[in-house]
């Protein structure tokens, strides 16, 4: 029996040598083996703070319009590709002498099948704009304002139209702009110089006392440009798709709950930093391996967070934090190779951070902590708040680690 146990330990140590060459790899043996020596450690010395940065609304599932809950969606921007959806046509080929363009139509699709159809919208373009009109990862209400887009030229107005479904399937309303005087627009989207960017702006004409959204390039029914044209005697049709899109939104005011707790929300601009004191954790790559590491937060209120997603990423560098602070630009960089997702259950959020602790254990990562933020796929106007209370560790976030001692 002792000989078998010795062989088991030798096999584990050999596997660990391979495992530690890459912290994210799955553990290549059965940690449920009853011969293994398991130990559990609960870490309650967890610190954290919330910070406010201008909200970045690129790569979301929708571009947004209207005002509600203190949010003010100013306008949305869409940049289209110069290559057709089929990959066969470039926009500059529309300027060939043997091409005659017959019509140009922009089409946007609502995200809800009940979207009000009496909402008028207006489409603009930027004949004098450059490639830096907007950036999904940097543009926000502080660095691109309504004054910055005042030179945009209107090219059409329209309303959403919803066709009657043929069956029980949902039919989403469409917003289309058929451009009558399209010569300048064709030249704009076909231009290959640096002074043109194929960027268009969409705004609601009348105030909307709600938040409505249109599908983005992240969805299947993304915005499109339909171009119908003739080449000699052939009638052809090309579709051009968006490269990037985003909404410029003014966030709501922060609340005491936001400031005094761990808070995240995409449109609010709220993000948080979590740091760990692992001084009591036996870091020894030759004598232990982590089986599980569950980070647990208690929510502030019993508001349903169904559908809301929180991500955590590993910080590149150590940050001096306080309970709450504000910055004009989020420059807290993270490791791109590991993303951790939170799951909600019974007024708690749980995160499996074994990959992070395993990396710290092997020396692949420094113990700089985690950056928490709202995922781009969920409702950006929703926020989540988690209790941070160093004076009452029963409510404070805690980390439950199960590890194997060899």
Phi, psi and omega per residue, in radians:
X1 nan -0.728 3.115
X2 -1.148 -0.624 3.142
X3 -1.128 -0.719 3.107
X4 -1.131 -0.728 3.141
X5 -1.108 -0.684 3.121
X6 -1.114 -0.740 3.114
X7 -1.104 -0.650 3.125
X8 -1.100 -0.776 -3.133
X9 -1.142 -0.721 3.110
X10 -1.061 -0.721 3.137
X11 -1.125 -0.687 3.139
X12 -1.144 -0.794 -3.131
X13 -1.080 -0.713 3.101
X14 -1.077 -0.739 3.126
X15 -1.138 -0.639 -3.120
X16 -1.127 -0.559 3.115
X17 -1.067 -0.713 3.081
X18 -1.238 -0.735 -3.107
X19 -1.040 -0.770 -3.002
X20 -1.305 -0.139 3.045
X21 -1.252 -0.278 3.088
X22 -2.614 1.925 -2.982
X23 -1.116 -0.399 -3.051
X24 -1.523 -0.150 -3.072
X25 -1.138 2.571 3.061
X26 -1.192 2.610 3.132
X27 -1.173 2.169 -2.948
X28 -1.558 0.615 3.049
X29 -2.741 2.986 -3.026
X30 -1.490 1.884 -3.141
X31 -1.346 -0.075 3.081
X32 -1.500 0.010 3.115
X33 -0.978 2.147 -3.074
X34 -1.171 -0.279 3.122
X35 -1.357 -0.234 -3.113
X36 -1.374 2.613 -3.113
X37 -1.703 1.739 -3.107
X38 -1.611 2.528 3.060
X39 -2.417 2.679 -3.116
X40 -2.150 2.414 3.112
X41 -2.330 2.305 3.058
X42 -1.884 2.117 -3.125
X43 -1.816 2.030 3.122
X44 -1.907 -0.099 3.120
X45 -1.463 1.229 -3.110
X46 -1.997 2.225 3.104
X47 -1.928 2.871 3.135
X48 -3.033 2.979 3.095
X49 -2.830 2.784 -3.139
X50 -1.942 2.432 3.069
X51 -2.238 2.737 -3.116
X52 -2.016 2.176 3.053
X53 -2.246 2.750 3.114
X54 -0.987 2.298 -3.087
X55 -1.142 2.391 3.073
X56 -1.906 2.095 -2.994
X57 -2.004 0.568 3.009
X58 -1.549 2.768 3.092
X59 1.099 0.410 3.047
X60 -1.561 2.957 -3.138
X61 -1.347 -0.187 -3.113
X62 -2.523 2.729 2.825
X63 -1.824 2.517 -2.816
X64 -2.126 2.647 -3.090
X65 -2.475 2.619 3.088
X66 1.775 3.015 -3.100
X67 -2.232 2.240 3.120
X68 -2.872 2.540 3.089
X69 1.074 0.429 -3.123
X70 1.557 -0.121 3.096
X71 -1.530 2.484 3.111
X72 -2.245 1.827 3.094
X73 -1.434 1.913 -2.994
X74 -1.349 -0.899 3.141
X75 -2.949 2.902 3.116
X76 -2.190 2.571 -3.078
X77 -2.139 2.444 3.124
X78 -2.354 2.238 3.040
X79 -1.921 2.225 -3.096
X80 -1.705 2.705 3.124
X81 -1.329 2.691 3.027
X82 -1.518 -0.082 3.124
X83 -1.887 2.365 -3.116
X84 -1.197 2.855 -3.118
X85 -1.056 -0.593 3.123
X86 -1.323 -0.283 -3.102
X87 1.424 0.132 -3.036
X88 -1.758 -0.295 -2.999
X89 -2.265 2.341 2.965
X90 -1.740 2.605 -3.098
X91 -1.066 -0.589 -3.099
X92 -1.159 -0.349 3.105
X93 -1.206 -0.297 3.106
X94 -1.224 -0.215 3.118
X95 -1.609 -0.033 3.135
X96 -1.058 2.607 -3.054
X97 -1.151 -0.441 3.142
X98 -1.605 0.157 3.131
X99 -1.848 2.296 3.040
X100 -2.105 2.001 3.134
X101 -1.447 2.265 -3.123
X102 -1.723 -0.633 3.141
X103 -2.765 2.720 -3.121
X104 -2.383 2.129 -3.054
X105 -2.329 2.219 3.004
X106 -1.706 2.355 -3.132
X107 -2.315 2.301 3.092
X108 -2.152 2.610 -3.090
X109 -2.096 2.299 3.094
X110 -1.225 2.725 3.120
X111 -1.551 -0.259 -3.136
X112 -2.118 2.437 -3.135
X113 -1.335 -0.129 3.125
X114 -1.823 0.235 -3.113
X115 -1.002 2.330 -3.111
X116 -1.043 2.317 -3.086
X117 -1.623 -0.005 -3.140
X118 -1.757 0.302 -3.137
X119 -1.598 1.995 3.128
X120 -1.456 2.415 3.114
X121 -2.190 2.753 3.118
X122 -2.274 2.442 -3.119
X123 -1.882 2.423 -3.112
X124 -2.261 2.798 2.947
X125 -2.353 3.010 -2.996
X126 -2.118 1.359 -3.109
X127 -1.084 -0.388 -3.132
X128 -1.866 0.132 -3.059
X129 -1.473 2.905 3.124
X130 -2.088 -3.115 -3.085
X131 -1.127 -0.277 -3.101
X132 -1.657 0.341 3.141
X133 -0.974 -0.734 3.055
X134 -2.714 2.752 3.102
X135 -2.320 2.261 -3.141
X136 -1.076 -0.520 -3.056
X137 -1.675 -0.087 -3.080
X138 -2.338 -0.522 -3.031
X139 -1.235 2.404 3.114
X140 -2.719 -3.123 -3.014
X141 -1.202 -0.214 3.102
X142 -1.524 -0.582 -3.066
X143 -1.886 -0.041 2.978
X144 -2.503 1.824 -3.034
X145 -1.895 3.091 3.091
X146 -1.100 -0.495 3.078
X147 -1.173 -0.526 -3.137
X148 -1.271 -0.399 -3.108
X149 -1.922 0.308 -3.091
X150 -1.156 -0.378 -3.132
X151 -1.450 -0.026 3.123
X152 -1.085 2.458 -3.074
X153 -1.823 2.175 3.119
X154 -1.223 2.457 3.138
X155 -2.223 -0.077 3.107
X156 3.045 2.710 3.064
X157 -2.163 2.674 3.140
X158 -2.884 2.939 3.095
X159 -2.172 2.729 3.045
X160 -1.216 2.464 3.079
X161 -2.199 2.263 3.138
X162 -2.011 2.070 3.103
X163 -1.376 2.624 3.111
X164 -1.242 2.298 -3.128
X165 -1.214 2.573 3.083
X166 -1.425 -0.301 -3.117
X167 -2.520 -2.718 -3.131
X168 -1.457 -0.059 -3.122
X169 -1.202 2.659 3.138
X170 -1.338 2.395 3.056
X171 -2.043 2.074 -3.057
X172 -1.588 2.454 -3.089
X173 -1.166 2.584 -3.130
X174 -1.999 2.493 3.050
X175 -2.033 1.993 -3.063
X176 -2.123 2.510 3.070
X177 -2.167 1.872 3.057
X178 -1.592 1.999 -3.035
X179 -1.527 2.042 -3.131
X180 -1.377 -0.847 -3.137
X181 -1.702 1.461 -2.934
X182 -1.806 0.032 -3.081
X183 -1.021 -0.824 -3.135
X184 -1.148 -0.600 -3.140
X185 -1.214 -0.718 3.085
X186 -1.063 -0.774 3.099
X187 -1.075 -0.645 -3.121
X188 -1.144 -0.865 -3.095
X189 -1.331 -0.307 -3.123
X190 -1.629 -0.226 -3.077
X191 -1.172 2.348 -3.118
X192 -1.836 0.111 -3.140
X193 -1.428 2.947 -3.110
X194 -1.260 -0.220 -3.060
X195 -1.478 -0.089 -3.118
X196 -2.093 2.602 -3.053
X197 -2.408 0.054 3.125
X198 0.970 0.599 3.121
X199 -1.731 2.369 3.130
X200 -2.205 2.636 3.139
X201 -2.030 2.397 3.102
X202 -2.102 2.275 -3.139
X203 -2.386 2.591 2.960
X204 -1.377 2.449 -3.085
X205 -1.387 -0.846 3.129
X206 -1.711 2.678 3.105
X207 -1.038 2.518 3.089
X208 -2.134 2.072 -3.116
X209 -1.566 0.826 3.137
X210 -2.892 3.070 3.047
X211 -2.001 2.086 3.085
X212 -2.034 2.747 -3.057
X213 -2.416 2.732 3.124
X214 -2.134 2.506 -3.104
X215 -1.130 2.536 -3.111
X216 -1.910 -3.002 3.122
X217 -1.122 -0.273 3.107
X218 -1.299 -0.276 -3.065
X219 -1.793 2.997 3.134
X220 -1.316 -0.662 3.123
X221 -1.643 1.124 -3.092
X222 -1.346 2.877 3.083
X223 -1.053 2.531 -3.127
X224 -2.448 2.724 2.915
X225 -1.952 2.107 3.040
X226 -1.705 2.160 3.082
X227 -2.065 2.112 3.075
X228 -1.857 2.245 -3.032
X229 -2.674 2.942 3.111
X230 -2.112 2.406 2.993
X231 -2.054 1.854 -2.984
X232 1.005 -1.985 -3.098
X233 -1.726 -0.056 -3.078
X234 -1.602 2.352 3.053
X235 -1.689 2.177 -3.018
X236 -2.239 2.917 -3.104
X237 -2.570 2.238 3.092
X238 -2.215 2.552 3.129
X239 -2.040 2.301 3.107
X240 -1.999 2.431 -2.969
X241 -1.974 2.862 -3.114
X242 -1.397 2.479 2.998
X243 -1.557 -0.631 3.135
X244 -2.766 2.758 3.133
X245 -2.783 2.696 3.123
X246 -2.927 2.857 3.055
X247 -1.950 2.409 3.002
X248 -1.639 2.020 -3.040
X249 -2.195 2.384 2.947
X250 -1.528 2.175 -3.056
X251 -1.340 2.848 3.009
X252 -1.243 2.928 3.065
X253 -1.243 2.525 3.069
X254 -1.272 2.709 -3.135
X255 -1.976 2.978 3.071
X256 -1.063 -0.629 3.111
X257 -1.114 -0.728 3.099
X258 -1.048 -0.816 -2.987
X259 -1.289 -0.607 -2.999
X260 -1.655 0.114 -3.106
X261 -2.408 -3.131 3.005
X262 -1.432 2.024 -2.984
X263 -2.297 2.459 3.078
X264 -2.434 2.523 3.092
X265 -3.043 2.264 -3.035
X266 -1.138 -0.974 -3.060
X267 -1.313 -0.361 3.060
X268 -1.343 -0.419 -3.049
X269 1.454 0.215 -3.112
X270 -1.501 2.279 3.040
X271 -2.430 2.913 -3.085
X272 -2.432 2.734 3.055
X273 -2.044 2.328 3.077
X274 -2.060 2.302 3.138
X275 -2.201 2.634 -3.023
X276 -2.183 2.377 2.963
X277 -1.687 1.833 -3.090
X278 -1.805 0.409 -3.087
X279 -1.089 -0.456 -3.140
X280 -1.625 -0.005 -3.125
X281 -1.574 2.211 -3.067
X282 -1.303 1.458 3.130
X283 -1.263 1.886 3.137
X284 -2.694 1.741 -3.042
X285 -1.160 -0.330 -3.111
X286 -1.585 -0.198 -3.021
X287 -2.220 0.036 -3.123
X288 -2.747 2.758 3.042
X289 -2.524 2.500 -3.056
X290 -1.452 2.220 3.082
X291 -1.525 -0.796 3.129
X292 -2.663 2.675 3.093
X293 -2.599 1.840 -3.048
X294 -1.926 2.057 3.076
X295 -1.635 2.194 -2.983
X296 -2.141 2.244 3.094
X297 -2.032 2.539 2.980
X298 -1.732 2.291 3.127
X299 -1.299 2.664 -3.099
X300 -1.232 -0.802 -3.123
X301 -2.166 2.949 -3.134
X302 -1.606 0.604 3.075
X303 -1.301 2.381 -3.137
X304 -1.133 2.274 3.078
X305 -1.987 0.456 3.094
X306 -1.050 2.273 3.128
X307 1.547 -0.232 3.122
X308 -1.492 2.436 -3.110
X309 -2.236 2.362 3.074
X310 -2.018 2.346 3.067
X311 -1.938 2.682 3.016
X312 -2.252 2.451 3.095
X313 -2.274 2.675 -3.072
X314 -1.439 2.203 -3.110
X315 -1.248 2.454 3.110
X316 -1.247 -0.655 -3.061
X317 -2.324 2.852 3.100
X318 -1.345 2.480 -3.087
X319 -2.184 2.334 2.999
X320 -1.404 2.091 -3.031
X321 -2.049 2.842 2.977
X322 -2.256 -3.030 3.137
X323 -1.127 -0.642 -3.115
X324 -2.745 2.430 3.072
X325 -2.690 2.849 -3.114
X326 -2.168 2.480 3.109
X327 -2.386 2.721 3.140
X328 -1.553 -0.290 3.115
X329 -2.623 2.283 -3.128
X330 -1.472 1.862 3.128
X331 -1.993 0.381 3.103
X332 -1.451 1.644 -3.038
X333 -1.353 2.716 -3.067
X334 -2.316 2.875 3.053
X335 -1.268 2.238 -3.086
X336 -1.412 -0.166 -2.981
X337 -1.537 -0.249 -3.096
X338 -2.296 2.151 2.999
X339 -2.124 2.356 -3.091
X340 -2.015 2.370 -3.076
X341 -1.945 2.463 3.070
X342 -1.631 2.514 3.061
X343 -2.094 2.487 -3.065
X344 -1.848 2.372 3.103
X345 -2.825 2.226 3.052
X346 0.904 0.933 3.087
X347 1.033 0.489 3.057
X348 -2.327 2.658 2.950
X349 -2.020 2.334 -3.123
X350 -2.125 2.435 3.111
X351 -2.253 2.324 3.049
X352 -1.546 1.819 -3.080
X353 -1.906 0.490 3.134
X354 -1.025 -0.678 -3.112
X355 -1.089 -0.624 3.111
X356 -1.199 -0.896 -3.113
X357 -1.150 -0.618 3.096
X358 -1.105 -0.680 3.089
X359 -1.169 -0.682 3.058
X360 -1.105 -0.723 -3.127
X361 -1.076 -0.676 -3.095
X362 -1.583 -0.101 -3.118
X363 1.547 0.074 3.125
X364 -1.259 -0.548 3.129
X365 -2.183 2.581 2.911
X366 -1.436 2.653 3.132
X367 -1.419 1.198 -3.123
X368 -1.596 -0.197 3.135
X369 1.746 -3.043 -3.060
X370 -2.140 2.595 3.052
X371 -1.867 2.163 -3.115
X372 -1.842 2.409 3.131
X373 -2.734 2.827 3.126
X374 -1.345 2.416 -3.125
X375 -1.253 2.619 -3.094
X376 -1.261 -0.260 -3.070
X377 -1.514 -0.192 -3.099
X378 -1.792 3.077 -3.120
X379 -1.046 1.969 -3.060
X380 -1.220 -0.278 -3.088
X381 -1.593 0.001 3.060
X382 -1.642 2.589 3.114
X383 -2.202 2.764 3.049
X384 -2.227 2.410 -3.133
X385 -2.206 2.298 -3.104
X386 -2.158 2.488 -3.040
X387 -1.173 2.299 2.969
X388 -2.209 1.900 -3.048
X389 -2.501 1.629 -3.120
X390 -1.178 -0.332 3.138
X391 -1.482 -0.232 3.113
X392 -2.372 1.548 -3.023
X393 -1.162 -0.269 3.077
X394 -1.170 -0.495 3.109
X395 -1.659 -0.352 -3.070
X396 -1.164 2.669 3.014
X397 -0.983 2.554 3.102
X398 -2.464 2.788 -3.056
X399 -2.113 2.155 3.140
X400 -1.886 2.012 -3.070
X401 -1.985 2.276 2.990
X402 -1.983 2.186 -3.097
X403 -2.372 2.814 -3.123
X404 -1.810 2.185 3.037
X405 -1.699 2.156 -3.080
X406 -1.547 nan nan
